[in-house]
């Protein structure tokens, strides 16, 4: 998010605008916590993970009264346009303000990559790079001790991170919410590998899977595999990696585009990247819609021998 805030600030100032940051997300908006931004404050932020403006979850903003209060605070501070960076919840809040007449543009900021309408969100690539470095490190113990590791990655309702990282770490199984896990098949994969000179395996589990990775680990153990099964939960380190080149560029492009969009009178939409090109997508076309996993990634995973579980009938 920091590279996006830097880009918004610089592009805004360059276009003759006054740019204010809101501290602490929607809560900060309700609490009137504004911070004037300038080139100096955002200097170097292209290299930093997270958001120096800080953020929070804000239940009050979900209520009508919270949204009306937010509009009042914005009016008092003479704000003409708002740029919101976040996932589904944040952009749903942005749409609520847009519907009440405010000029709002959204940027997709969730590592889960579950926002419909954009191929990638800000931070996804960095999170994936962090995950693959950590899983590569886990391999050393897995190989030396002939173990199976169950590694939990983020993804509340989406298996995107788990699926992509399974492919790019050469792991054997992805347990993701989009497919029904099949413990018998997983045990068979481990058994076959163990008896075929591959005595270590890694299973990536999306945290959103029913019961989580700990439950998975227990189930696999009950499946009587020949080796020790250990659990590693990667947790919030996944959100702390130094932004990759891809993310720095994506966030910079999206931030600049959001400023230009507001200036040209666009509102009520999210900046998206579709087939490598920047686009604006109406909030109404993208929110409340379920983003599926890329079909080619599922096919690739299956074709290179990754166990994904069974298709869930819809
Ligand atoms: O929504 C993005 C996400 O990274 C999820 O994958 C994860 O469940 C959640 O955020 C963690 O949020 P928090 O830090 O508030 O627990």
Boltz pocket constraint, residues with backbone or C-beta under 6 A from the ligand:
constraints:
  - pocket:
      binder: B
      contacts: [[A, 87], [A, 110], [A, 111], [A, 112], [A, 154], [A, 155], [A, 156], [A, 207]]
      max_distance: 6.0
